[in-house]
Amino acid sequence: MTTSAGAPVATPILHVDMDAFYASVATRDRPELHDVPVIVGGGYRGVILSANYHARAFGVRSGMPSTRARRLCPHAVSVPADHDLFSTVSAAVVETFRRVTPQVEVVSLDEAFLDVRGSTRRLGGPATIAERLRATIHDEQGITCSVGVAASVSVAKLASRRAKPDGVVVVPPEAITSFLHPLDVGELYGVGEKTQAMLHRLGLVTVGDVAHTPLRTLQRAVGAGLGSQLHELAWGTDRREITPGRVSVFGMGGDPDKSMGAQETFGRDIDDREVVLREVLKLTAKVASRMRVAGVAGRTVSLTVRFADFTTITRARTMGESTDVTQEIYRTAVALYDALGLQRARLRLVGVRVEGLVPRTTVHRQLLLGEREHGWSDADRAVDRATRRFGGAAVQPASLLGR
């Protein structure tokens, strides 16, 4: 393994992962918070979105209940989550990637894969390109990122973990096995907790254990498809290609992420329909904006509500065609809410999710007779342009102003 700047073209895949992205963006204009523990989101009793590295040193992690995070790190500073700002910075970072190569596959708001084999003659070797990206993102956005460079998607992903924070790690082909085999199988890209536990029960603790298990034996133990994929991952021979414009979370099988959502825990239990639906509109706008940044559209809308006694229900409705239009998603979410017949029920949490995501370029919308040529979709994109230039509060639905 090397971190030198002269990586060969044999390592054309870059995985760029922003360092504590949400916390970094939330505090970049607040220098007084740069050297103290910071927790993003969660409110009084919700789930935190992120934490900076100072807070992580105390055991605080994203997805942790805010009450537990405060117990672990009582002196941490809590800052609100500004999803519009996160989306704006993410979009700017992706544009930086695309100035380097059109071969960009966005994984989430804070990470992406790049195939730079077509850019090396112009910009230098992959490691040089990685350093260039880090410097540009830091100069333009005021945040840092880590980059893994390798011959395959899975190894590049693991390399970026080793590069954190604010570094570059290159894994050349001849170092793949020495890099991979000492790792726990749970570190393989796409291996979740259940698969890790199953492999451990079989006595396969390290990646090397998996690699040196005969393929037929592995397939009999865990199934033909999973066995083959684990074998390829353990030897670093997976050859999944970068798909430009795709939004993916690489699980076993490499399936794309099929949904995007957001939820909010109220500071106090709410039984006012108007207040609840204002929050539904706010969440819908966030989700739809992220979908447009990612270039995807979805057809199924789901609404989640959690009552004061922690009972949680989710309802979903499939629309006639896929969309990324805020108002269309919101109308469906409102219909789902009203169908619940909650009346004065007290709610603790509400969430909106859009499922069945597909690339926006595959959706061909047919205008209805008498429908305006320019409508809510154009309005959404105008809002996106304004918020990218002037910030997330530049344009908002009237019902959210002053709230």
C-alpha positions in Angstrom: 0.0 0.0 0.0 1.3 3.5 -0.8 0.3 7.1 -0.5 2.7 8.4 -3.1 1.4 10.8 -5.8 2.5 8.6 -8.7 -0.2 5.9 -8.6 -0.4 3.9 -11.9 -3.5 3.9 -14.1 -4.0 0.3 -12.7 -5.9 2.1 -9.9 -8.4 4.2 -11.7 -11.3 4.1 -9.1 -11.5 6.8 -6.5 -13.9 6.8 -3.5 -14.3 10.3 -2.1 -15.8 10.5 1.3 -16.4 13.8 3.1 -15.0 14.0 6.6 -17.9 14.3 9.2 -19.8 16.1 6.4 -22.8 17.3 8.2 -20.9 18.5 11.3 -18.2 20.1 9.1 -20.7 22.0 7.0 -22.8 23.1 10.1 -19.7 24.5 11.8 -17.5 25.7 8.9 -18.6 29.4 9.4 -18.3 29.1 13.2 -14.6 28.9 14.1 -15.4 28.9 17.8 -16.8 25.4 17.3 -13.9 23.9 15.3 -12.1 22.5 18.4 -15.0 21.4 20.6 -17.4 18.4 20.4 -20.4 19.2 18.2 -23.6 17.2 17.7 -25.8 17.9 14.6 -29.6 17.6 14.9 -31.6 15.4 17.2 -33.2 18.2 19.1 -34.3 17.5 22.7 -35.3 13.8 22.2 -34.7 12.9 18.5 -31.9 11.0 16.8 -28.7 12.8 16.0 -27.7 13.2 12.4 -24.0 13.5 12.8 -21.1 14.4 15.2 -17.7 15.8 14.6 -14.5 13.9 15.5 -14.2 15.5 18.9 -17.6 14.2 19.9 -17.0 10.8 18.3 -14.0 10.4 20.6 -16.6 10.1 23.4 -18.5 7.4 21.6 -21.1 9.6 20.0 -22.3 8.2 16.6 -24.8 9.2 14.0 -28.2 7.6 14.5 -27.8 7.7 18.3 -30.7 9.0 20.4 -29.8 12.6 21.4 -30.4 11.8 25.1 -27.7 9.1 25.0 -25.4 11.4 23.1 -25.7 14.0 25.7 -25.0 11.5 28.5 -21.8 10.4 26.7 -20.7 13.9 25.9 -22.6 16.4 28.1 -20.3 19.3 27.1 -21.0 18.9 23.4 -22.5 21.8 21.5 -25.7 21.0 19.6 -26.4 22.7 16.3 -29.5 22.3 14.1 -29.4 20.3 10.9 -29.8 22.6 7.8 -30.6 20.1 5.1 -31.0 22.7 2.5 -27.4 23.9 3.1 -26.2 20.3 3.1 -27.8 19.6 -0.2 -26.3 22.9 -1.7 -22.8 22.0 -0.5 -23.2 18.4 -1.7 -24.3 19.6 -5.2 -21.3 21.9 -5.4 -18.9 19.1 -4.4 -20.4 16.8 -7.1 -19.9 19.6 -9.7 -16.2 19.6 -8.6 -16.1 15.9 -9.3 -17.6 16.3 -12.7 -15.0 18.9 -13.7 -12.5 16.1 -13.2 -14.5 13.3 -14.9 -18.0 12.6 -16.2 -17.7 9.2 -14.7 -19.2 10.0 -11.3 -21.5 7.8 -9.3 -23.0 9.6 -6.3 -23.5 7.3 -3.3 -25.0 9.8 -0.9 -24.8 13.5 -0.1 -21.3 13.0 1.3 -19.6 10.4 -0.9 -19.1 9.3 -4.5 -17.1 7.0 -6.7 -15.1 8.4 -9.7 -13.5 6.5 -12.6 -10.6 8.8 -13.6 -8.9 6.6 -16.3 -10.0 9.1 -18.9 -8.5 12.0 -17.0 -5.0 10.9 -16.2 -3.4 12.3 -19.4 -4.8 15.7 -18.6 -4.5 15.8 -14.8 -1.9 13.2 -13.8 -2.1 9.9 -12.0 -5.1 8.9 -9.8 -3.3 9.9 -6.6 -2.5 13.3 -8.0 -6.1 13.7 -9.0 -7.1 12.7 -5.5 -4.9 15.3 -3.9 -6.2 17.9 -6.4 -9.8 17.1 -5.4 -9.0 17.4 -1.7 -7.4 20.8 -2.2 -10.2 22.1 -4.4 -13.0 21.0 -2.1 -11.2 22.5 0.9 -10.5 25.8 -0.9 -14.1 26.1 -2.4 -16.2 24.6 0.4 -14.1 25.0 3.5 -14.4 21.3 4.4 -12.2 18.2 4.1 -12.5 14.8 2.5 -10.7 11.5 2.4 -10.0 9.5 -0.8 -9.3 5.9 -1.4 -7.7 4.9 -4.7 -7.7 1.3 -6.0 -8.5 -0.9 -9.0 -12.0 -1.7 -7.8 -15.0 -0.1 -6.1 -14.9 -2.2 -3.0 -11.2 -1.8 -2.3 -11.4 2.0 -3.0 -14.2 2.2 -0.4 -12.1 0.5 2.3 -9.1 2.6 1.4 -11.0 5.8 2.0 -11.8 4.6 5.5 -8.1 4.1 6.2 -7.4 7.6 4.8 -9.7 9.3 7.4 -9.6 12.0 8.3 -8.3 14.3 5.5 -6.0 11.9 3.7 -5.4 9.7 0.6 -4.6 6.0 0.6 -3.7 4.2 -2.6 -3.9 0.4 -2.8 -2.0 -0.8 -5.8 -2.9 -4.2 -7.3 0.1 -6.0 -5.8 -0.9 -4.9 -2.3 -4.6 -5.9 -2.4 -4.3 -9.1 -0.5 -2.0 -7.8 2.2 -4.4 -4.9 2.6 -7.6 -6.9 2.7 -6.9 -10.2 4.3 -6.1 -9.1 7.9 -9.4 -7.2 8.1 -12.5 -8.5 9.9 -15.1 -9.8 7.4 -17.5 -7.1 8.6 -15.3 -4.5 7.0 -15.9 -5.8 3.5 -17.9 -3.3 1.5 -21.6 -4.4 1.6 -21.3 -6.9 4.5 -23.8 -6.0 7.2 -24.1 -7.1 10.8 -26.2 -10.1 10.0 -23.8 -11.4 7.3 -20.9 -10.7 9.6 -22.4 -12.6 12.5 -23.3 -15.6 10.2 -19.7 -15.7 8.9 -18.3 -15.5 12.4 -20.5 -18.4 13.4 -18.9 -20.4 10.6 -15.5 -19.6 11.8 -14.8 -17.1 9.1 -13.5 -14.1 11.1 -11.1 -12.4 8.8 -11.3 -11.5 5.1 -8.3 -14.0 4.6 -10.5 -16.8 6.1 -13.1 -16.1 3.5 -10.5 -15.8 0.7 -8.9 -19.2 1.5 -12.2 -21.1 1.9 -12.8 -23.1 -1.3 -15.5 -21.4 -3.4 -17.7 -24.5 -3.5 -17.5 -24.8 0.3 -18.4 -21.1 0.7 -21.3 -21.4 -1.6 -22.7 -24.4 0.2 -22.4 -22.6 3.5 -24.0 -19.2 2.6 -25.6 -19.7 -0.8 -24.3 -19.6 -4.4 -24.8 -15.9 -5.1 -23.6 -14.6 -1.8 -20.7 -17.0 -1.7 -19.5 -16.0 -5.1 -19.7 -12.3 -4.2 -17.9 -12.7 -0.9 -15.1 -14.6 -2.7 -14.6 -11.8 -5.2 -14.7 -9.1 -2.5 -12.1 -11.1 -0.4 -9.7 -11.2 -3.3 -10.5 -7.6 -4.5 -11.5 -8.9 -7.9 -15.0 -7.5 -8.1 -15.4 -5.5 -11.3 -18.6 -3.5 -10.8 -18.4 -0.6 -13.1 -19.1 3.1 -12.2 -22.5 4.1 -13.4 -22.6 7.9 -14.0 -25.7 9.6 -12.6 -26.6 6.6 -10.5 -27.3 6.9 -6.7 -26.3 3.8 -4.9 -25.7 2.2 -1.6 -23.6 -0.9 -2.3 -25.2 -3.7 -0.4 -24.7 -7.4 -1.1 -25.6 -7.5 -4.8 -24.7 -3.9 -5.4 -28.4 -2.8 -5.6 -29.0 1.0 -5.8 -30.6 2.7 -2.9 -34.3 2.5 -3.5 -35.5 5.3 -1.2 -34.8 8.7 0.3 -36.5 10.1 3.3 -36.5 12.5 6.2 -38.2 12.7 9.6 -38.5 15.1 12.5 -39.1 14.5 16.2 -41.2 17.4 17.7 -39.9 19.2 20.7 -43.3 18.5 22.3 -46.1 16.2 21.3 -48.3 17.8 18.6 -52.0 17.3 17.9 -52.6 20.3 15.5 -53.1 19.2 11.9 -51.8 22.5 10.5 -48.6 22.2 12.5 -48.1 18.6 11.5 -48.7 19.3 7.8 -46.3 22.2 7.8 -43.6 19.8 9.0 -44.7 17.3 6.3 -44.2 20.1 3.7 -40.8 21.0 5.1 -39.7 17.3 5.1 -41.1 16.8 1.6 -39.2 19.8 0.3 -36.0 18.4 1.8 -36.5 15.0 0.3 -37.5 16.2 -3.1 -34.5 18.6 -3.2 -32.1 15.7 -2.4 -33.7 13.6 -5.1 -33.2 16.3 -7.7 -29.5 16.7 -6.6 -29.1 13.0 -7.0 -31.0 12.9 -10.4 -33.6 10.4 -9.3 -37.4 10.2 -9.2 -39.8 8.0 -7.2 -43.3 6.6 -7.5 -44.2 5.5 -4.0 -44.7 7.9 -1.1 -44.7 6.7 2.5 -45.7 8.6 5.6 -44.6 7.6 9.1 -46.1 8.9 12.3 -45.1 8.1 15.9 -47.5 8.7 18.7 -46.8 10.0 22.2 -46.7 6.4 23.5 -44.1 5.5 20.8 -46.5 3.4 18.7 -45.4 3.9 15.1 -47.3 3.4 11.9 -46.3 3.8 8.3 -48.6 4.1 5.3 -47.7 4.2 1.6 -49.3 5.1 -1.7 -48.0 4.5 -5.2 -48.6 7.3 -7.7 -49.3 7.0 -11.4 -45.8 7.9 -12.4 -42.4 8.6 -10.9 -41.8 12.2 -9.9 -39.3 14.5 -8.1 -41.8 17.4 -7.8 -42.3 18.7 -4.3 -46.0 19.5 -4.6 -46.9 16.1 -6.1 -45.1 14.3 -3.3 -46.6 16.6 -0.7 -50.2 16.1 -2.0 -49.8 12.3 -1.7 -48.3 12.6 1.8 -51.3 14.8 2.9 -53.7 12.3 1.5 -52.0 9.6 3.5 -52.2 11.7 6.7 -55.8 12.5 6.3 -56.6 8.9 5.6 -55.3 8.0 9.0 -58.2 9.9 10.6 -56.0 10.9 13.6 -58.2 13.9 14.6 -56.6 15.0 18.0 -54.1 12.2 18.4 -50.8 13.5 19.8 -47.8 12.9 17.6 -44.1 12.7 18.6 -42.6 12.2 15.2 -43.5 12.5 11.5 -41.5 11.3 8.5 -41.8 11.3 4.7 -40.1 8.9 2.4 -40.1 8.4 -1.4 -39.4 4.8 -2.6 -38.8 3.0 -5.8 -36.2 5.5 -7.0 -35.1 5.4 -10.6 -32.8 7.7 -12.7 -34.7 10.9 -13.6 -33.5 10.5 -17.2 -35.6 7.3 -17.5 -38.8 9.2 -16.6 -40.7 10.6 -19.6 -43.6 12.7 -18.4 -46.6 13.1 -20.7 -48.4 16.5 -20.4 -52.1 16.2 -19.7 -54.6 18.0 -21.9 -54.8 21.6 -20.8 -51.8 21.3 -18.5 -49.4 24.2 -18.4 -46.1 23.5 -20.2 -44.2 25.0 -17.3 -45.4 24.1 -13.8 -44.2 22.9 -10.4 -41.2 21.0 -11.8 -39.8 24.2 -13.3 -40.5 26.1 -10.1 -38.6 23.5 -8.1 -35.6 23.8 -10.3 -35.7 27.6 -10.1 -35.8 27.2 -6.3 -32.8 24.8 -6.5 -30.8 27.4 -8.5 -31.6 30.1 -6.0 -30.7 28.1 -2.9 -27.4 27.0 -4.5 -26.5 30.6 -5.0 -28.1 32.3 -2.0 -28.5 29.6 0.6 -31.3 27.4 1.8 -33.5 30.1 3.2 -33.6 32.1 0.0 -36.9 30.7 -1.3 -39.4 28.8 0.8 -43.1 27.9 0.6 -45.2 30.7 2.0 -46.6 28.5 4.8 -43.1 28.0 6.2 -42.0 31.7 6.2 -41.4 33.0 9.7 -41.8 29.5 11.3 
